[in-house]
Amino acid sequence: MQQIVECVPNFSDGRNPQVYNGIADAIRSVRGTHVLNVSADPDHNRTVITFVGDLEAVEEGAFRAIAFAAKHINLDHHTGEHPRIGATDVFPFIPVKGATIADCVALANRVGKRVGNELGIAIYLYGDAAKRPSRKKLSTIRKGQYELWKQEVATNPDRQPDYGPAEPKTWGATVIGVRPFLIAYNIYLNSDNVEIADQIARDVRFIGGGLRNVQAKGFLVDGQAQVSMNLQNFEKTPIYRVQEMVRREAARYGLAIAKAELVGLTPQKAFMDTAKWYLQMEGMEDNQVLEYKLQEEADKDIALTEFVDATAAKTPTPGGGSVAALAGALAAALAQMVAGLTAGRKKYTAVDGDARAILAEASQLRQDLTAAIDEDAAAFEQVMAVWRDKSLAETAKAKAIEQATIGAGEVPLRVARLSRDAAKLAGKMAEIGNANAVTDGAAGAIMAHAAVQAAGLNVKINAVSLQNQDLALAWTQEVDALEAETAVLVQIAKEIAAKRGGF
């Protein structure tokens, strides 16, 4: 599965289109990145760029963006409403699809190390990537902004960067991190009194005793008082709750909300939750919205197409091992389907208990085999990574290769075992299940046999490379036994289908 990451970097220029559009173009120059939004704010003198891509594309896009900003933005000449410490001020990575927080933390470290070494920029890690507890919060790292940082970075141990030189440079420092989705949300008041906006911000933000996951500050923008906010976790502190608290606090001063503003992008769920709350439609499901339902159906097709296309591509993964796991997952899915068509039916009361047990077991097998699709690809890539690693001594490398090869063999061996189990369940459902789905049960057994055979080939090819010949022999013998056992199960399932189906 492709690992998609979102990036929402903030750059300290919102007034020069050549600069902020140049940064966006630097990101676009990397194949596989998609710039979704460029939001330039001249008052804050700051631009927020939102882009997405897979891990590799995002890593290169981040490096090129930071390099461009460092070359074209001089913090000694920068002024603006928003706090900042660097030309590329903050660069958060946010897992979106197929990627985890841990994946993004590793990504943040790779980018930070490269930027520090190759560009000479001081890098601090924050959020889930923080190396020090004191650097978890962005505001702590940015305290005193660029002006204080350049005075202290070379002499204050607390300012020692995680990567890069501890030297004051005109491009400042860059803070790289990992966090959940953050919504930049501003509310304007029907007033030009910035002091009231700032007081409301102090009341609303968590540090002032307000709402958790909310950062806020008051500004004067185009002659209108603005409560500028970062909503750090919209699921725990939803937009509607923030909106109502600002409305209530503004009313204390005889003011009202004039308008609200979204900076950058936001998940649709944030506004769906808000719509449900205001309309008091608590029981409403997202798939009752036409566009959601259509997207849900489209995603099913896209996921399958992406896997088939990825398999067809000129890359070693996903390969036969992943396809074997998919075949096993489909076998378990067919067993689960037939069990679902049997359980609870009056005609099949006598086998209801068995059908329900198989329904649960097949569901778990399907999930385990689906997970093995990515696990197989990851295990193979680990073997390749060890082979490419030139830093390991000969003895250490041989040991690492052996361990990686064992891992690459154990995944398809587990797939073969699970697929054999799926064949048993599918065959049993062909025997006792809904007569209208008897061929589906037999088809599940056939798919499981294909999975065992394909997975077995991957086990054997890895066994050839093992130094541990006892383990290699044990693998080969077990795979042969699994293949023979599943072949018998398939033959029985086909005979039962023919008998019950009358052909």
N, C-alpha and C positions, 0 to 999 in steps of 0.2 A: 504494500500500500504506500502511495506517495505521502511524504511527510510535508505538510504545508504549514508555513510559519508566517505570521504577520509582523511587520515592523512599522513602528510609528515614531521615527526619529524627529527631533526638534532641532532646527538650525537657527543660528542667531543672525538672521537677516530676513526681513519681511518687506523690504522697500526697494530692492534692486532685482528686477525680474531676470536679468542676465545671470545673477548668482543663484537664486533659488530654482529657476528653471534649468540651469546648468547642472545643479545637483540632481534634479529629477532625471535629466537626460543621462547622467552618469549611471544611475540605477537602471534605466531602461536599456542601456548598452549591454547588459548582462542577459543572455538568453535564459528564459525561464522565470524572469521577474515580471511582475505586473504592477505598475504604478496606478493606484486606484484613486488617489486624491492628492492635490497640492493646495494647501490652505495657507496663504500668506496674510499676515496681519501687520500692517505698517505701524499701528500704535504700539503694539508689543515688540515690533521689529523682530519678528520671529515667524518661521515657516514650519508647518507640520506636514510631513509627507507620509502618506500611507501606501505601503506596497506589500505584496505577498509573493511567495514563491516556495520552491522546495528548499531543503536545508543548504544544499550546495550553491544554488543560485543566490539565495539570500545572503550567504556568507560573502560571496564576491561582490554583490551589490552594495552591501554595507561598507566594505573596504573602499570601493571606488567613491561612494558618497562622502565618506569621512575625509578621504584624500582631497577631493575637490573643494570641500568646505574649508579645510585648513589652508589651502592655497589662495582662496579668494575672500576670506573673512578675517579681519583684523580686530580683535577684541579691544585694543587700545582706542579704537575709533568708534566703538559700538555704544549706542545708547538706546534704551527702550524700556517699556513698562515692566516687562517680565524678567524675573530673576534668571541669570545665566552664568555659566562658568566656562563655556567653551564655544568655539565656532560650531562644531557639532555638539550641542549641549547635552542631550540625553538620547540614547539609542536603545529602546526596549525591544526585546523579542517576545512574541506572544504565540504559544502553540495554538493552532487552529484545527488541523485535521491530520491524524496519523502521527503527530509529534507529541511528545510529552514535555513537561517542565524540565525533566532531566536532559532531554535532547537539546532544549534551548539553553540550558546552563552550559553544557559542553560547547555549544555554538558560540555563546557569549565569551567564553574563555579563549576559543580559537581566534575569534575576531580581535579580542582585546590584545592578545599576545602578538598577533601579526601587526596590528596598527601601532602598538608600542614599539616593536622592533624595527619595522620598515619605515614608519612615518615619524617616529620620534615624538609621539603624542602621549601625554600622561593619561592613563586609563584607570578609572575606578569602577568597580563592580558593585551593583546595588540589587535590591529586591531578592529574588530567590537565588541569584548568582553571587550575592555578597560573600566575600571571604572573611569579613569581620562583622560581628553582630552590630557594631556601631554604624556600619555602612548600609544597613538594610534600607533605611529611608533616604530617598533622594535629597530631601531638604538638608539633612545632616552633612552630606558631602558638599552641597552647593552653598553652605553657610558662608556669608561674607562675599559671595559671588566671585567673579573673576579677579576683582581688584584685591581682595584679601588673599585669595589663593596664590596669586603671583608673588605676593610678599612672603608667604609662609612655606611654599612647596619645597624649597631647597633646604629649609632649616627645621621645620616642625615635623617630628616623626609621625604625628597623626595625619599629616598630609602626604605621606609616602604613597605613591600610586601602586596599584596592583600590577600594572604592566607599564612599560615605558619609562622615560627619564623623569627624575624629580627636578625638572628645570622649568623656569617660567618662560613660556613662548607666547607669541602674539595670538596663536590659535587657541590658547587656553588648554583646558582638560576636557575629556569626553567621559561621560558616565554611561556605561553599558550595563544592561540588566535584563532580567526576566520577570514578567509579572502577568497577572490575569488581564483581561480586557479592561481598559480604562476609557471612560467616556468624558471628553472635554465638553462641558455644558455651561453656558453663560445665561444669566437672567438679567434683563434690563429693567430698571425701575422708571416710573414716570417722574423723574427728578434728575437734577444735575448735581445733587449733593453726594459727593463721593464719600464723605465721612459716614453717612448713613449706610451706604453700600458696604463699606468696610466693617462697620459695626455688625451688620447682618451677617457678613461673611464670618466674623469671629464667633457669632452665636451658632451658626450652622455647622462649622467645621468641627471635626472630632477633637482636635487639640484644644478647642475652646469649650468643650463640654457638650458639643452638639452631636451630630450624627456620625456613627462609625463609617469608615471608608470614604469620608468626604474631606477634601482639601478645598479651601476657599479664600479668596482675597477680593477686596473692592477696588475698582478702577473707574476712571472717567474715560469713556470712549465716545468720540464724536459728540461731546457735550452731554452725554447721558450716563447716569450712574449704572455701573454694571457689577453684579456679583459673579465673579469668574470662579468656576469650580472644576475640579477633577473628581469624578466619581470612580473610585478605585475598585469597587465590586458591586455592579448594578443588581446582582441577584440577591445580595444580602441587604443592600441599601438601595432600593429602587428609585427611579427618577421621580415617580409621583410623590413619594414621601419627601424628597428634597424640595420639590416644587411647592408642596403645601406648607412646608416649614418656612421657606422664604416668603411665601404669600402672607403667612400669619405674622412673621416678624416685620414685614413691610407695613402691614396694617397698623402696627403699633405707632408708626410715625405718620399715619395718615396717607400712606403711599400704596400703590398697587403695582402689579407686574405689567409692564408695557409689552414685552415680547421675550421670547427665549431664543437661544441660538446654539446650534450644534457645530462643533469644530471637528472636522475630519469625519470619520465613519463610525457607525455603531452597529452592534448586532440587532437584527430585527426583533429579537425576543424582548429587548429592553422596552421597545415601544408597544409591543403586543401586551406585555404585562401592565403597562401604563393604561392602555386602552381598556383592558379588562377591568382594571380597578375603577377608573372613572365611570365606565358604563355599568359597573356592578354585575359583570358577567363572569362570576367566579368559576362556574362549571364549564365554561367554554374551552374546547380543545383547539389547539393550533391548526389541526388538519380540517377544521370547519371553515377555514379561510381558503378560498379557491386557489390562490397563488401558492400557498403552503402545500396543498394537496398535490397540485401539478408538479411542484418542485420535488416533492417526496417520490413521486413516480419517476420523474426524470433522473433523480439521483440513483435509483436502482439500475437503470439502463447505463448510466455513465460509469458506475462502479465496475460493472461487468465488462463494459467496453474498454475501460482503462486497463484492467487486468489482462485482457486478451491482447491489447495493443502492446502492453509492456512485455508480455511473453514473446510476442513476435519481433520485438526490437532487437537490434544487434548488441545486446548486453547479456552477460551470463546469468543475471537474475532479473525477474523470477524465471526459474527453469523447471526441470522435471520434478524436482523435489516439491516445489510449491504447487505444481499441477497435481501431483499425487495427493497432497493434503487437501486440495480443492475437491478432487474426486471422492476422497473419503468423507469430506464434509457433506457433499451432495448425497452420498449413500446414507449417511445418518439422517439427513433432511428427509429423504424419501421414507425411511423407517418411521420418523416422527410424524410425517404426513398421514401414513396409513393408520398409525396408532391414534391420531387425532380424529380420523374418520370412523374409528371403531369405538373408542371410549364414550360412554354415555348413551350409546344406541341400544334401544330395547332389544333388538334382534340379537345383539352380541353381549347380553348381560352375563352369560356364563364365563366370558373371557375379559370382562370389564377390568378386573383387578390387574391382570397381566398387561392389558393394553395401556392402562394408566402408568404402570411401572416402566414399560418400554418408552412411553411418551416422555417421561422425565429423563430416563437414561439416554435416549437418543438426542434429546435437546442438549445435554451436557457434552456428549460426544461431538455433536455438530460445532459447538462453541470451541472445544479444544482443538479440533481439526482446522477450523477456520483460523484460529490463532497461529497454528503451525505453518500456515502459508507464508507469513512474514518471518517466522522464526527460522524456517529453512533458508530463506534468502540471506538473513542476517548471519547465520552460521557459516555459510559459504563465503560471504564477504569478510568475515573475521579471518578465515584461512588465508584469503588473498592479502589482507592487511598485514598479517604476520610475514608472509613471503616477501612483501615489498619493504618491510621495515629494515633499513640498513643500519640502524643504531645498535642492534642486538649482536652480541658476541656469538660465535658459531655454536657453542654448546647451549647457550640460553635460547638461541633461535630454534635449534633442533627440538628442544623441550617445548617451546611455545607452539611450534608447528604440530607436534604430536597432540598437545592438548586441544588445539583448535580443530584438528582433524577428528578427534574423538567427539567433540561437540557437533561437528558437521555430520557425523555418522549417527549420533544418538537421536537427532531430530527425526530423520526419516524412519529410523527403527521404531520410534514411538508412534509415528504416523501409521506404520504397518500394523502395529499392535492394535491401535485404536480402530483402524479400518477393518481388521478382522472382527473386532467386537461389533462394528456397525453391520457387517455381513450377517452375524448371528441374529441381530435384532431385526434386520430387514427380512431375513429368511423366516423368522418366527412370525412376523406380521403377515407374510405371504400365506402362512399356514393357518393362522387363527383370525386374521383381520377381515375387514370389510371386503366381501367378495368382489365388489366393484373396483377395488384397488389392488387386486392380487398381483397384477403384472407390475404395479409400481413397487411392491415389495421385492419381487424378483429382480427388477431393474436396479434397486438399491444394492442387492447382493452382488450383481454384476459390476456395478461401479466400485464397490468395495474391493472386489478382486483385482480390478485394474489398479486401484490405489496401492494395494499390497505389492503387486508386481513392480509398479513404477518406483515406489519407495524402496523396495528391496534392491533395485539396481543401484540406487544412490548409496545404500548401506554398503554394498559390495565394493563399489569403486573407492569408497573411503577406507574400507578394510585393507585394500591392496597397499595403501600408503602407510599403514600403521607399523610402528616398530614392535608394538605389543602383539605378537602373533597369536597368543592365547585368546586375547580379546577379539582379534580379527576372526579366528575360527569360530568363536562363540556367536559372533554376529551372523556369520554366514549360515551356520547351522540353524539358528533361530529363524532367520528369514526364509530359508527353505521350508521349515516346518510350518510357518505362517502361510506361505503360498499354497502348500499342499492342503492345509486345513481349509483355507478359504475356497479353494477349487471344489472341494467336496460340498461345502455349504452352498455354492452357486448351483451346482448340479441338482442338489435336492430342491432348492428354491425354484428352479426352472421346471422341474417335474411337477411340483405342487401347483405352480401357476398353470401349467398345461392341463392338469387334472381338474382344478377348480374352475378354470376358464373354459373348459370344454373344447380345447383345440389340440 
